[in-house]
Amino acid sequence: DAGVTQSPTHLIKTRGQQVTLRCSPISGHKSVSWYQQVLGQGPQFIFQYYEKEERGRGNFPDRFSARQFPNYSSELNVNALLLGDSALYLCASRDRGEEKLFFGSGTQLSVL
Amino acid sequence: AQSVTQPDIHITVSEGASLELRCNYSYGATPYLFWYVQSPGQGLQLLLKYFSGDTLVQGIKGFEAEFKRSQSSFNLRKPSVHWSDAAEYFCAVGPNNAGNMLTFGGGTRLMVKP
């Protein structure tokens, strides 16, 4: 079975632009979450979605938004990019009733 | 607010030597505790988790961790390190109904000398 897949793997944007990151969870997993990992730091929780509804949001500005589709894939959108948004964005999925998260390899976003 | 501290940013050990990575957490209730490993260019892989019961938990790749409530610690150990263990290790904590909302520590980068 395929693991959590994220696209693209790398992305370069300039300040002020908008970006969309995509995530496909493991088949059967209905819960998806997003994390931001700045270089040299641990991942920081951004969003959790379950059954297409937002179930949790971390301490991130409204420039960050996400959604989950009927097939449980998810998109993370970031508007008005800042240099500080440069990071590895990780998506994770989880099976219902399980606490184990399965992480994708991430999307490396560079904002110039 | 919950938080996780990993006091050691970098650790270097010789291959075959024992390893202990420290993790201290702050959380108001009984936490769910996790250790994840991240190799360069990769996502995170779960090594082990603690929810309740026996305070010594076994994980994959020969790792174990001990939960000490009195010290608010969840240290990761391995009796004999292999060169392939070189990676970044993250301790994480979440509430009982965490779902996916984990709080991670800053990580410890492990280097293994031949």
Chai-1 contact restraints between the chains, C-beta under 6 A:
chainA,res_idxA,chainB,res_idxB,connection_type,confidence,min_distance_angstrom,max_distance_angstrom,comment,restraint_id
A,S33,B,N100,contact,1.0,0.0,6.0,A-B,restraint_1
A,Q41,B,G106,contact,1.0,0.0,6.0,A-B,restraint_2
A,G42,B,F90,contact,1.0,0.0,6.0,A-B,restraint_3
A,G42,B,F104,contact,1.0,0.0,6.0,A-B,restraint_4
A,G42,B,G105,contact,1.0,0.0,6.0,A-B,restraint_5
A,G42,B,G106,contact,1.0,0.0,6.0,A-B,restraint_6
A,G42,B,G107,contact,1.0,0.0,6.0,A-B,restraint_7
A,P43,B,F104,contact,1.0,0.0,6.0,A-B,restraint_8
A,F45,B,M101,contact,1.0,0.0,6.0,A-B,restraint_9
A,Q48,B,G99,contact,1.0,0.0,6.0,A-B,restraint_10
A,Q48,B,N100,contact,1.0,0.0,6.0,A-B,restraint_11
A,Q48,B,M101,contact,1.0,0.0,6.0,A-B,restraint_12
A,G56,B,M101,contact,1.0,0.0,6.0,A-B,restraint_13
A,L90,B,G43,contact,1.0,0.0,6.0,A-B,restraint_14
A,R94,B,N100,contact,1.0,0.0,6.0,A-B,restraint_15
A,K100,B,L46,contact,1.0,0.0,6.0,A-B,restraint_16
A,L101,B,N100,contact,1.0,0.0,6.0,A-B,restraint_17
A,F103,B,G43,contact,1.0,0.0,6.0,A-B,restraint_18
A,F103,B,L44,contact,1.0,0.0,6.0,A-B,restraint_19
A,G104,B,G43,contact,1.0,0.0,6.0,A-B,restraint_20
A,S105,B,Q42,contact,1.0,0.0,6.0,A-B,restraint_21
A,S105,B,G43,contact,1.0,0.0,6.0,A-B,restraint_22
A,G106,B,G43,contact,1.0,0.0,6.0,A-B,restraint_23
